């Protein structure tokens, strides 16, 4: 299967990415910085056009969203925390 893991450098995303790769799946990670362990692309998830292009170019079987904002980061940057709220 072909997976896109959003937030591939975080605690959950890192673990899921490596597990799926070890199981033989085609895994592409996405985060603010490229991963040292899996094939990945870097960018800003708030850039809607970039995200549409990333998702539209490839035909993923599954996209797993592991993007999260730590409480301290959300406190320090109110706009960032609003940008990633689930609606």
C-alpha positions as CSV (number, residue, x, y, z in Angstrom):
1,X,0.0,0.0,0.0
2,X,1.0,3.6,-0.5
3,X,0.9,5.9,2.5
4,X,1.4,9.6,3.1
5,X,2.3,10.4,6.7
6,X,1.7,14.0,7.8
7,X,3.9,14.9,10.7
8,X,6.4,12.1,10.0
9,X,9.1,13.5,12.4
10,X,6.8,13.7,15.5
11,X,6.5,10.9,18.1
12,X,3.5,9.2,16.5
13,X,4.3,10.0,12.9
14,X,7.9,8.7,13.3
15,X,6.8,5.4,14.8
16,X,4.0,4.8,12.3
17,X,6.3,5.7,9.3
18,X,9.0,3.4,10.3
19,X,6.6,0.5,11.1
20,X,4.9,0.8,7.7
21,X,8.2,1.0,5.9
22,X,9.5,-2.1,7.8
23,X,6.3,-3.9,6.7
24,X,7.2,-3.2,3.1
25,X,4.8,-0.4,2.3
26,X,5.5,2.6,0.1
27,X,5.8,5.5,2.6
28,X,6.2,9.2,2.0
29,X,6.6,11.5,4.9
30,X,5.7,15.1,5.2
31,X,7.0,17.5,7.9
32,X,8.5,21.0,8.3
33,X,11.9,19.3,7.8
34,X,12.8,16.2,5.8
35,X,13.0,12.9,7.7
36,X,16.4,11.2,8.2
37,X,14.7,7.8,8.1
38,X,12.2,7.7,5.3
39,X,11.6,9.4,2.0
40,X,10.0,12.7,2.7
41,X,9.2,16.2,1.6
42,X,9.2,19.4,3.7
43,X,6.8,22.2,3.8
44,X,4.1,24.1,5.7
45,X,0.9,22.2,6.2
46,X,-1.0,25.6,6.3
47,X,-0.1,26.1,2.6
48,X,-3.3,24.7,1.1
49,X,-2.1,24.9,-2.5
50,X,1.1,23.0,-1.7
51,X,-0.9,20.3,0.2
52,X,-3.4,19.9,-2.6
53,X,-0.6,19.4,-5.0
54,X,1.3,16.9,-2.8
55,X,-1.9,14.9,-2.3
56,X,-3.1,15.2,-5.9
57,X,0.2,14.2,-7.6
58,X,0.3,10.8,-5.9
59,X,-2.4,8.3,-5.5
60,X,-2.2,7.3,-1.9
61,X,-4.1,4.4,-0.4
62,X,-4.1,6.1,2.9
63,X,-3.1,9.5,4.4
64,X,-2.4,9.5,8.1
65,X,-2.4,12.9,9.8
66,X,0.0,13.0,12.8
67,X,0.5,16.7,12.8
68,X,0.1,18.1,16.3
69,X,0.9,21.4,18.1
70,X,2.4,21.1,21.6
71,X,0.6,23.1,24.3
72,X,3.5,25.5,24.8
73,X,3.7,26.2,21.1
74,X,0.0,26.8,20.9
75,X,0.2,29.2,23.8
76,X,3.1,31.1,22.3
77,X,1.5,31.3,18.8
78,X,-2.3,31.6,18.9
79,X,-2.5,31.9,15.1
80,X,-0.7,28.6,14.6
81,X,-3.0,26.8,17.0
82,X,-6.1,28.1,15.2
83,X,-4.7,27.1,11.8
84,X,-4.6,23.4,12.7
85,X,-7.9,23.1,14.7
86,X,-10.2,20.3,13.5
87,X,-13.4,21.7,12.2
